[in-house]
Amino acid sequence: CFNRFAFLVMSLGLIATFTACSSDNDSDIPVYSLKDVEGNYSGNMLTETAPSVNPQNYSFKEEQPQGATVTAEVKDNQIMIKKLPVDDLIKSIVGEENAGAIIENLGDINYNIPYTPTFDEGKSNILLQLKPEPLEIKYTLPTQVQEDGEEAPQITIKVTIEAEEKGQYTYKDQKLTFVIKATKVEVEGQPFEDFSPTTFSFDMDKK
């Protein structure tokens, strides 16, 4: 009886030891969630307007574009860009000389991009299938003489935005990168034929 009791005590001790080891190992395994991409970001947005530079004619000594500082919040399957810099976009639509007056009369442009998240094969990145909607820019025409009670005329620019590739959030450096492209412009419902496609490249770090 004593031997059986001793064997039972030893067995229970071994089970407890294995259970503890198993619990320790489980705690070392990271738990991933598609919501890990959510948070506040800040970084850089680079704007490039087609036609792109011919690589054969490009000199690496030329000054590289610096881009613009941007901030965004990622939440509820949306990338919410605050105060989207659109100066270069406006210049590509109306030209450098005419852009100044329009830019001065623009308010803050906030732009939300819906997305669907998935993991890559190794769960080291979260991939974002972007579903950008048209960007609407409204600005008020400056007028020198205006009758009392008359509102200044307002112009609406509708920009078609596309995303050819998925965005990406990397766990290693907590960085969010994605590219969207303005492919078509309408001014007051009329196509703007002379518009050159404009690409916006985002590179942001999680705060």
C-alpha positions in Angstrom: 0.0 0.0 0.0 2.8 2.3 0.9 4.5 1.7 -2.5 1.3 2.4 -4.3 0.8 5.7 -2.3 4.4 6.7 -3.1 3.9 6.0 -6.8 0.7 8.0 -6.8 2.4 11.0 -5.2 5.3 10.9 -7.7 2.9 10.7 -10.6 0.9 13.7 -9.4 4.2 15.6 -9.0 5.3 14.8 -12.6 1.9 15.8 -14.0 2.1 19.2 -12.1 5.6 19.7 -13.4 4.7 19.0 -17.1 1.6 21.3 -16.7 3.7 24.1 -15.4 6.3 23.8 -18.2 3.5 23.7 -20.8 2.0 26.9 -19.3 5.4 28.6 -19.4 5.8 27.6 -23.1 2.3 28.8 -24.0 3.0 32.2 -22.5 6.0 32.6 -24.8 3.8 32.2 -27.9 2.7 35.6 -29.2 -1.0 36.0 -29.8 -1.8 37.8 -33.0 -4.9 39.8 -33.9 -5.9 41.6 -37.1 -6.7 44.5 -34.8 -2.9 44.9 -34.0 -2.7 47.3 -37.0 -5.1 49.7 -35.2 -3.5 52.8 -33.6 -2.2 56.3 -34.3 0.5 56.8 -36.9 2.8 59.6 -38.2 5.2 59.7 -41.1 5.8 60.8 -44.6 3.7 61.0 -47.8 5.5 61.3 -51.1 3.6 62.6 -54.1 4.6 61.7 -57.7 2.9 62.9 -60.8 3.1 61.0 -64.1 4.9 60.8 -66.5 7.6 59.3 -64.2 11.2 60.0 -64.6 13.0 57.9 -67.2 15.6 55.7 -65.3 18.1 56.2 -68.1 18.0 59.9 -67.8 17.8 60.0 -64.0 20.8 61.2 -62.0 21.2 60.1 -58.4 22.8 63.4 -57.7 19.5 65.1 -58.2 17.6 66.2 -55.1 15.2 63.6 -53.9 11.6 64.6 -53.2 11.1 65.2 -49.4 7.4 64.5 -49.2 5.0 65.9 -46.6 4.4 65.0 -43.0 1.1 63.1 -42.4 -0.8 61.6 -39.5 -3.5 59.0 -39.5 -5.6 56.9 -37.2 -6.3 53.3 -38.1 -9.6 52.0 -36.5 -12.7 50.0 -37.4 -11.2 48.9 -40.7 -10.5 52.4 -41.9 -7.3 54.4 -42.4 -8.3 57.9 -41.4 -5.8 60.4 -42.8 -5.9 63.8 -41.1 -5.2 67.0 -43.1 -4.3 65.2 -46.3 -1.7 67.3 -48.2 -3.3 68.1 -51.6 -1.1 71.0 -52.7 0.7 68.9 -55.4 -2.6 67.3 -56.5 -4.1 70.8 -57.0 -1.0 71.9 -58.9 -1.3 68.9 -61.2 -4.9 69.8 -62.0 -4.8 73.6 -62.5 -1.1 74.2 -63.0 1.5 75.8 -60.8 0.5 79.4 -61.5 -3.3 78.9 -60.8 -2.9 76.6 -57.8 -2.0 79.3 -55.2 -5.4 81.0 -55.0 -7.2 77.6 -54.7 -4.8 76.3 -52.0 -5.3 79.4 -49.9 -9.1 78.9 -49.9 -9.0 75.2 -49.0 -9.8 74.0 -45.5 -8.4 70.8 -43.9 -8.9 67.7 -46.2 -9.6 64.6 -44.2 -9.7 61.3 -46.1 -10.8 57.8 -45.0 -9.7 54.6 -46.7 -11.7 51.4 -45.9 -9.7 48.2 -45.9 -10.0 44.5 -45.3 -7.1 43.0 -43.2 -5.5 39.5 -43.6 -2.3 37.9 -42.3 0.5 36.9 -44.6 1.7 33.2 -44.4 4.2 33.7 -41.6 2.0 36.1 -39.6 4.8 38.6 -39.6 2.8 41.2 -41.5 -0.8 42.3 -41.8 -1.9 42.9 -45.4 -4.6 45.5 -46.1 -6.8 45.2 -49.1 -7.5 48.9 -49.6 -10.9 50.0 -51.0 -10.4 53.7 -51.6 -13.5 55.9 -52.3 -13.5 59.1 -54.4 -11.9 62.1 -52.8 -14.0 65.2 -52.9 -12.3 68.6 -52.6 -14.5 71.7 -52.3 -13.2 75.2 -52.4 -14.8 78.6 -52.5 -13.9 81.0 -55.4 -12.4 84.2 -54.2 -14.6 87.2 -55.1 -13.8 90.9 -54.9 -17.3 92.2 -55.0 -20.1 90.3 -53.3 -23.7 91.4 -52.6 -25.0 91.2 -49.0 -26.4 87.7 -48.3 -24.9 86.2 -51.4 -22.8 83.1 -50.9 -19.5 82.9 -52.7 -19.5 80.3 -55.5 -18.1 76.9 -54.5 -16.4 74.4 -56.8 -16.3 70.6 -56.3 -13.4 68.5 -57.5 -14.0 64.8 -57.5 -10.9 62.6 -57.6 -11.0 58.9 -58.4 -8.6 57.0 -56.2 -7.4 53.5 -56.8 -5.1 51.1 -55.0 -3.2 48.6 -57.2 -1.4 46.8 -54.3 -2.2 45.9 -50.8 -1.0 48.0 -47.9 1.2 46.4 -45.2 1.7 46.6 -41.5 5.0 44.9 -40.2 5.2 43.7 -36.7 9.0 44.0 -36.5 9.1 47.8 -36.8 5.4 48.6 -36.4 5.4 50.4 -39.7 2.4 51.0 -42.0 3.1 51.4 -45.7 0.6 51.8 -48.6 0.2 53.4 -52.0 -2.9 55.0 -53.6 -3.2 56.6 -57.0 -5.4 59.5 -58.3 -6.4 58.3 -61.7 -9.2 60.6 -62.8 -10.6 64.0 -62.0 -14.0 65.7 -62.5 -14.6 69.4 -61.9 -18.3 70.1 -61.3 -19.2 66.7 -62.8 -17.2 67.3 -66.0 -14.1 65.2 -66.8 -10.8 67.0 -66.6 -9.0 65.7 -69.6 -5.5 67.1 -69.0 -5.0 65.5 -65.6 -1.9 63.4 -65.1 -2.2 60.4 -62.7 -0.7 61.1 -59.3 0.6 58.6 -56.9 0.7 59.0 -53.1 3.1 56.8 -51.2 2.7 56.6 -47.4 5.4 55.4 -45.0 4.3 55.8 -41.3 5.3 54.6 -37.9 3.0 53.6 -35.1 3.1 56.0 -32.1 
